[in-house]
Amino acid sequence: MRSHGQHKCDMLKITVVEELRRRRVIVEGKLIAPWAAELASACQTARTDLQDRELIVDLRSLTAISPEGEAVLLQLMREKAKFLCGVYMKEVVRQLARGDRGDG
């Protein structure tokens, strides 16, 4: 019998929370290649019908990010998304905003 438990730790959970003044997209787990497109899609959907609310992408529970995930965050930045970040992700987002990531 084979175990598939190893894949569980590579999961990404995306939750949309409706609030009076904002809509939060909460991202938990690993933002890696298979799921980066899922976040882009979720944010695109969350943008619809905001009714003057802010769209906030909450990255405080993100544990890892791949280059594909960074590309999605960069695209969200270009679309003027706002982010909530922990210490690690704040630095990643800051570097993406400056264009420092992957430039060697």
N, C-alpha and C positions, 0 to 999 in steps of 0.2 A: 504494500500500500504506500502511495506517495503522498507526501505532505505538501500543501500549497501555502503553508503559513508564511514562507519567506516573502511572498508577494504582498502580504498584508502590511508590512512595514514600509512598502514603497507607495502606499496609497495617498491620495489627495482628497480631502473633503472640502466641499464648497457649500456654504450656507448663506442664504440671502435673508437679511433681517430688515423688516420694514419698521421705520421709526417716523415720527412726526416731521422732522426736519431733514432726515437723510435716509438713504438706503445703503446698508452695509453688506458688502460681499466678504464673508469671513473665509479665509483660506487657511487650512490646517494640513500639516504633513509635508510631503515632498513635492515641490513644483519641478517635475522632471518631464522629459520628452513626451511620454504618452499622455500626460495630463495638462501640459501647457496649453494646448489647443482648447481643452475643456474650460480653463479659466478665461481665455479670450472670449469664448462663446457665452459663458455665464455673465461676463461683464457687459457684453454687447446686449444681451437680453435685459440685464438690470438697468441699462441706460434708457430703455423704452418707458415712456409714461412716468417720468420722475416727478412731474407736477411741481416744479420749482424746488425740489429737494436736491441735496448734494449726493453724489455717488462716492462712497468711501470704500476703498479696498483695504481690508484689515489683514495685515501680514504678520501679526504678533505671534501666531501659532505655527508659522512656517518654519520647518526644521532644516530644509535643504533646498537648493535651487541649482538647476542646470543651465547651460547656455541658452537652451530653448526657453526656459522659464524667464531668464533675464530678458530675452527678446520680447516676450509677452509684456513684461513689466515696462520695458522701454516704450512699447507701442501704447500702453495705457497712459504713460506719462505724456506722450505726444498728444493724446486725446484729452489731456487735462484732468485725469483721474487724481483723486487725493488718496493718500495712503496713511494707515496707522501702522507703525512698525515698532518692533523691539530693537534692542541695541544692534544686533548683528544685521538685521534686515535694513535698519536705518542707514548703515554704512554702505550696504549693497546698493540701495536706492540712490544714495548720495553719489556714489561712484558712477552709476548708470547715467544720472542726470548730468554729470560732468563729462561723460564720454570716456572715462578711464578704463572701463572693463574691456578686457580682451585686446587692448592696444599695445600690450607688451611693454 
